[in-house]
Amino acid sequence: MAGRGGKKFSMNDFMRGRYGMDEYGQRLCTIVIVILIISVIINFASKAVGSWLMYVGSAINFVGLALAVYAVYRSLSRNISKRSAENEHFLERSRNSKRANRGSNRANNAGNARGGFGGFGKRNANASRQAADIDQYKYLCCSFCDQKMRVPRGRGKVAVTCPSCGEKTIVDSGEKPGA
C-alpha cells in the first residue's frame, strides 16, 4: 500500500507512538471473548425458550462490544502515561487479590498435622534445613507473593519462576563459600 510520496506504510509505522497491548488489555480481550460466547449461547437458547431471553443476549452482546471498543481504544491510545497508570493499577489489584487468596490458604492450613497449631514444627524443620543448606543454596522470597524459594549457589544470574504464583525474576545466585 503506497502512502505519501510512494512510501510504504506498515503496521509498525501505524503503531509507532501508540500504547499497544498490555496485561490489562489482554484481560479485557479475554473477558470480551467469554462475554461474546455467552451471548451466542443465550441467543441460541432464546430461539428455543422464548423471546425475552433474546433481550438478555442482546444486552450481554452490547456489554461485550463496548468492552471490545474500550480495549481497542486503549491499545491505539497515544496517552502512554495514562494507559501505563491504568495497567499498574490493574496489576496492583491483581497482586493484592492473589496475596489475599494466599493468606486465606494459610489460615485454612493453620492446624496442620505436622507440628500442631500454626505449623510451628514445620517452620522449625524448614529453618534447620535452611541453616544446614546455607552453603549450597541462596534463599530468597518472591517479590510478588512472598513465597520462599532457594537457588543453588555459584551459578551466576539465574532465572527463577515462583512455584506459587508463576512470577519470573532473575537473581544473582551468589558465590559458593570457599571459592
N, C-alpha and C positions, 0 to 999 in steps of 0.2 A: 504494500500500500504506500503510495507516494504521498509525501507531505509537502511542506513549504520548500521550494527550491529543489524539488526532486529528491529530498532526503527521505529515507525510510524511517517510519516510526515503529517502535516495538512496544511490547507491554512494559519492558523495563523503563523506557522513556516516559510512558504514561504514569507509572507508579513512582517515579522519582519525586521526592519531596512529600510523599503521602505516607500515612502511618502503616498501613498493611495489616496483617493478621497477627494476633497475639493470643494468649491463653483465654482471655475473656471473650474474644471474638470466636475462638474455636468452641467454647462452651455455648455461646449463643447459637452458633450454627448447629450444634448437636441438639439443643433444645428445639430449634426450628424443625429439624428433621423429625424428631419424636412427635411434636405437635401436629405436623402435617400428616404423618402416618395415622395418628389417632383420628384426625379429621376425615381421612379417606375411609377408615373403618366405620366411623359413625355415619358417613354419607351412604355407604353400602347398607348398613343396618337400617337406615331411615327408609329405604325402599321397601324393606320387609315389615317394619314395625309400624311406622306412621310418619306423617309429615312434620309433626312437632320436633322430631329428632333432627330433621333437616336444618332447622334454625340453630340448634345447638352446634351441629357440624359446621355451619357457615360462620358462627361466631368464633369457634376454635380456629377455623381456617384463617379468619381475619387477624386473630392474635398472632398466629404463626407468620403470616405475611408481614405484619407490622414489625415483628422481631427480625425477620429477614432483611427488611429495608434498613432497620437500625444497624444490623451487623455490617451490611454493605457500606452504609454511611460512615461507620467507624473506620473501616479498612481503607476507604478512599479519602478520609479526612486529612487536611493539611495542618490541623492543630495538634501537633505531635505531643506537646507537653500536657494538654488536657487528656488525650487518649492514654498517655502513659500513666497519668494520675488515676484514671479510671481502672486501668489494669492493675496497678499497685493496690488500690482499694479492694478490688476483687480478690487478688492473691492473698492479701492480709485476712480478709474474711474467710477464705477457704482454709488458710493455715489455722485460724482460730477455731474453726469448726472441727478440723482434724485433731487439734490438741484437746478440744473438749471431749470428743469421742474417745480419744486415747485415755483421758482421765477417767471417764466412766468405766472403761475396761479395767483400769487399775482398781477402782472401787469394787467392781464385781469380783476381782481376784484377791480381795483383802484377806479372806480367811482360807488361804490355800492349805493343802495337806502338809506341805513341807514347811516346818518352822512355825506353825500356829498362826495367830492373828497377825496380819500385815506382812507376812512373808519375811519376818526378820531373819530366820535361819537361812533362807535362800540368799538374802542380801549379804550376810556374813560369809557364806560359802563363796559367793562371787567376789567379795573383797579379798579373801585369802587367795583365790585363784589369780586375781589380778595382781596381787603383790608377788606371787611366785612367777608370773609371766612377764613382769615389767621389763626384763632384759630382752625378751624376744618380741614383744608386741608393744605398740603405742596405742593407748586407749583415748578415745575421743567421743564426743556427743554430737548427734545430728543437730544441725542448726535449725532444722525445720520442726522436728517433733521431740527432740531431747532423748532419743534412743541412744543407749550406749553401744559403741562399736569398737572394734580393735583392728589394727592393720599391722602386718609384720614389719619389724624394724629393718632398716638398711636397704630399702628398695627404692629410695628417692621419692619422687612425686607419684602418688598412686591415686587412681580414680576409684572412689568409694561410692557404692549405692546403698542407701539405708534399707535394711530389710523390712522395716516397719512402714515407712511412707513412700519409699522409692526415690527420694531426693538424691541427686547425684552431685558430689563435690570432689574436688581434687585437694588432697592433703599431702604434706611432706611427712613421710614415714619416720623421719629421724635417723640418727646413726646408730649402728649396733654398738653396745658398750664394749670397749676394748679394741675397737677397730681404728 
